[in-house]
Amino acid sequence: MASKRATRPGLPIERTRCGWVPAGDEEYARYHDEEWGRPVQDDRHLFEMLTLEGAQAGLSWSTILRKRGAYRKAFANFDPAKVARFDARRRAALLQDAGIVRNRLKIESTVSNAQAFLAVQKEFGSFSRYLWDWVGGRPVLNGWRTRGQVPASTELSDRISRDLKKRGFRFVGSTIIYAYLQAVGVVNDHTAGCCLYQSGPAAAARVARKASRS
């Protein structure tokens, strides 16, 4: 782990972050500090992150972060009810949008995933309830010591991935889903040495309380 310098107003000048945050990349640092690993229960945000994690497949996360604003514009601010109604003409237009990843399968899957997302909301009351039920409503606090210990997938992501595929979701392989769980705080994988690292029963309780209030 090393200290990563950030100079954007509102971010600490010097802060020790997880090793995957590139030195000098303020957008990455902001994402790490303000989003990654924080429990999310808002369905719109959960749909956004599911879409972006799927869009990242085969690409770098920095590429997706740079395109995030364009994605929000292209996909109706990630309102799943609106995206689910995108017709063939709207989907074809997205293939010409240089602001997003112009991959037909990824665009088509975003629309079909929105439809599957709505079905989950109808069945469970919210997608958040469906997702958090997998961990009993409490974030998994792993407490890894080093970046190398963090897995690419787990038995939990395997099970969620299989279930989502049965429900018609695409671009939801276990590796993508584990990255998603990390991003929305279902799993907290900040490592030792990171300024946001937490470990032990007391820390787990604090994370759970934050999740219940969000």
N, C-alpha and C positions, 0 to 999 in steps of 0.2 A: 504494500500500500504506500502511496505517496501523496503529499499534499498537492491539491489541484488548485491552481490560481484562477479566480474569476473576478472580473472587474465590472460587470453589469451592476448598475445601481440596485440596491435591494438584496444583492447576494454578498455574503461575506467575502472579504478580499482574499483571505487564506482559509482553507477548510480541507480537512482530510476526508476524502470520499472513497467509495468503492473503486477497486482497481480498473473497472471497465469504463470509467469516465475519462475520456481523452483529456490530457492536459491542455488548458487554454480554450477548450470548447465550451463557451458560455451557455449555449442552448442545451447541451448535454448536461452540464452542471445544474442548470435550472430544473431540468426534467428530473434528475436524480434527487435534488433537494426538496422539490415541491410536490412531486407526484409518485415516483417509483416506490412501491412498498407501502404506500398509504392506503388504508382500507377504503374501498369505494362501494357505495350501495346505490348510487344513482344509475338508473337503467340506461339513460342516454349515454352517460360516460362509459358504462360497461360495454355498450354496443360499439362505441367509438374505438375503444381499445381492442376489442375482439377483431374489428375490421382492420385496424392498423397492424396488429400482430400478424394477421393473415397476409396482409399486403407486403410485409417485410420478407416473407419466405424467399430465400435466394438472394436477398439484398441486405444492406447494412441498416441498422436502426437510425443512423444519422441521416440517411437518404429519406426515410419516412418522416423523421422529425422536421426536416426542411419542407416537406410537402404537406404537413399537417393542416395548415391553413387552407390550402387548395382542396384537400380532402373534405374539410368541413363545408366548404362552399359547394363542392361537387355533389356531396351526399346529404344535402338538406340539413346540415348541422347534426348529422347522425340521428335524426328522428327516424326510428325504425318503421313507424307507420307510414311515413312518406316514402322512404326508400323501398319498402315492400311493394309500392305501386309503380315503380319505375318501369315504363313500357320499353318495347324494343327500340323505339326511336331515341328515347332518353339514354338507354344503355349504349347505343351506337355513337351518340354524341360524346359520351364519356371516353370512348376510344380515341377521340381527337383532342382530349384535354391534356395538354403537356404538363399541367400542374400535378397530375397524379401518375401512378404507375399504370401505363396503358397496356394492361394484360387482360385479354378477354375473359379468361377463366376467373381471374380475381374480381373483375367487375361483376360478372354474372353471379359469382358466389356471394358477393356483398348483398345483392338483391334477394337471392334465395335465403341467405342467412337472416336477413331482416324478417322474412316471412316465417322462418323457423323460430326466430326470437319472439315474435308476436304470439306464436303458438305456446311457447314456454310461459310467457306472461299470462296468457289465458288460463293455463293449467295450474300455475303456482301462485298467481296473484302479482308476481313481478319476477323478472329475471334474477334480480338480486337475491330474492328468497331461494330460488332454485340453486344458485351458485353457492351461497353461504351455507346452505343445508349440508353440503358435502363436508364441511369442517365444523359442523355443529354451531355455526355462527361466530366462531372464534378464530382469528388468524393463526396460522401455523408459524411459530417463531423458531426458526432453525438454529440460529446462533453459530453459523459456520465460522471457523477461525481464519480460513484462507479462501481466496477466490477459486483455487483449484478443487476445493471440496464441494463446491456448488454443482449439483447435477444438472444435466440437460433435460431430464424428465424423471418422473417418480411414479410410484404405484398409484398415487392420487391423480396425477395428470393422465395416466393411462386410462383410469376408470372414467374420468370426466370426458376425455377424448372419445372413448367408445360410445358413451351415452349421447354425446352431442351428434356424432355421426349417425346414430340410430334415429335421431330427431331431425335429420336432414341437413345439418350444418356441414359446410365444406371448409377446407383449409383450417382444420382443427386437429391436426396430428398432435401426438403427445408432447413433442418438443415445443410446438407453437403454444399449446395450452399451458405448459409449465411457465413459459415466458409471460403469458397472459396472467396467470395466477400471481406471479411476482409483481407484475405491473400494477395490478389492482388491489394488492395488499392482502389477498387471501393467504399468500405465503410471504413472509418477511425474510428476505435473504441478504439484507445488509450484513457485511462481514465485519469481523473484529478489526478495529482500527478505523473504521468508518465513523464519521461524526453522528450517524443515525443508527449505529449498531445498538441493539438491545438484546439482552439475554437473561435467562433465569425466570422463575415463576412470577416475581413482582413485575418485571418488564412485560411478560405475556399478559398479565392482568391489565396493565396500563393500555396496551395495544387493543385489547378486547373492549375496554371502556371507550376508547376513541372510536372504534368501529361502531359501537352501539349508538353513539351520539351523532355519527355522520349521516 
